[in-house]
Amino acid sequence: MLNTRRLKEEMDRSNLNQTQLADKIGVTIVSMSRYVNGGRTPRAVILHKMALALGVTPEYLLGQDDPDHPDISFAKVRISIREAGYRWSVTQIRELINLLITALLERR
């Protein structure tokens, strides 16, 4: 079942209201209202579009908390960057990029 609290939080973080998110994912405003209020659970394809539009994973919107799951970890990092990234200095951004490159090279 969709975690409506998380959905609302992500909509706030993304500065999207119900109408805007409905337009982005191609559903009616009535359907979006039902998703947000918990009256209806979106089909998998709609859930995926919703997660993509909000920059999280479908699992995150479903309320799953598996900190070791790579998709959940990625979603949490993405949320943190979105929330605080605008305050970072150029040096901090370069450090992040270098960490990401290092992590990618270590995976090989």
Legacy VTK file of the C-alpha trace (Angstrom):
# vtk DataFile Version 3.0
C-alpha trace
ASCII
DATASET POLYDATA
POINTS 108 float
0.000 0.000 0.000
1.190 3.517 -0.804
2.702 5.428 2.111
0.732 8.662 1.798
2.909 10.485 4.336
5.989 9.868 2.208
4.108 10.804 -0.950
3.056 14.142 0.569
6.574 14.814 1.887
8.108 14.158 -1.521
5.529 16.347 -3.226
6.432 19.150 -0.796
10.161 18.633 -1.354
9.633 18.719 -5.108
7.362 21.763 -4.886
4.591 19.913 -6.694
0.913 20.081 -5.865
-1.546 17.327 -6.731
-2.515 18.884 -10.044
1.104 19.307 -11.166
2.062 15.752 -10.226
-1.063 14.389 -11.908
-0.102 16.222 -15.117
3.477 14.912 -14.940
2.454 11.283 -14.605
-0.636 11.360 -16.821
-3.464 10.710 -14.379
-6.585 12.661 -13.572
-6.711 15.063 -10.659
-9.404 12.880 -9.077
-7.121 9.826 -9.210
-4.216 11.802 -7.771
-6.410 13.042 -4.939
-7.381 9.450 -4.134
-3.717 8.372 -4.118
-2.717 11.245 -1.817
-5.618 10.644 0.561
-5.093 6.864 0.669
-8.390 6.007 -0.964
-6.731 4.250 -3.870
-3.433 2.478 -4.526
-1.768 3.249 -7.871
-1.022 0.474 -10.339
2.658 -0.437 -10.694
3.188 1.644 -13.837
1.673 4.741 -12.196
3.669 4.159 -9.005
6.853 3.975 -11.077
6.028 7.227 -12.899
5.185 8.878 -9.580
8.487 7.797 -8.024
10.436 8.940 -11.075
8.756 12.356 -11.034
9.569 12.747 -7.329
13.136 11.439 -7.549
12.647 8.434 -5.283
12.059 4.724 -5.741
8.686 3.005 -5.871
9.766 0.992 -2.815
10.321 4.188 -0.876
6.793 5.386 -1.699
5.466 2.025 -0.545
7.059 2.582 2.860
9.718 -0.068 2.558
12.777 0.658 4.650
15.625 -1.624 3.747
18.727 0.528 4.328
20.905 -2.063 2.577
18.783 -2.068 -0.568
20.731 -0.061 -3.186
17.637 1.626 -4.610
16.502 2.809 -1.172
19.999 4.004 -0.294
20.197 5.874 -3.587
16.809 7.481 -2.990
17.866 8.679 0.450
21.099 10.164 -0.906
19.172 11.846 -3.704
16.741 13.344 -1.190
19.616 14.663 0.941
21.305 16.243 -2.062
18.056 17.825 -3.207
17.399 19.259 0.262
20.866 20.589 1.046
22.747 20.692 -2.246
21.907 24.293 -3.025
23.922 25.353 0.043
27.061 23.510 -0.967
30.178 25.324 -2.031
31.949 24.555 -5.295
34.607 22.708 -3.298
31.987 20.488 -1.641
30.411 19.704 -5.011
33.823 18.751 -6.416
34.417 16.482 -3.401
31.097 14.756 -4.022
31.930 14.229 -7.691
35.346 12.806 -6.772
33.733 10.432 -4.249
31.275 9.232 -6.877
34.027 8.647 -9.438
36.081 6.758 -6.852
33.089 4.600 -5.916
32.438 3.791 -9.577
36.066 2.852 -10.194
36.098 0.600 -7.121
33.110 -1.333 -8.469
35.094 -2.550 -11.476
LINES 1 109
108 0 1 2 3 4 5 6 7 8 9 10 11 12 13 14 15 16 17 18 19 20 21 22 23 24 25 26 27 28 29 30 31 32 33 34 35 36 37 38 39 40 41 42 43 44 45 46 47 48 49 50 51 52 53 54 55 56 57 58 59 60 61 62 63 64 65 66 67 68 69 70 71 72 73 74 75 76 77 78 79 80 81 82 83 84 85 86 87 88 89 90 91 92 93 94 95 96 97 98 99 100 101 102 103 104 105 106 107
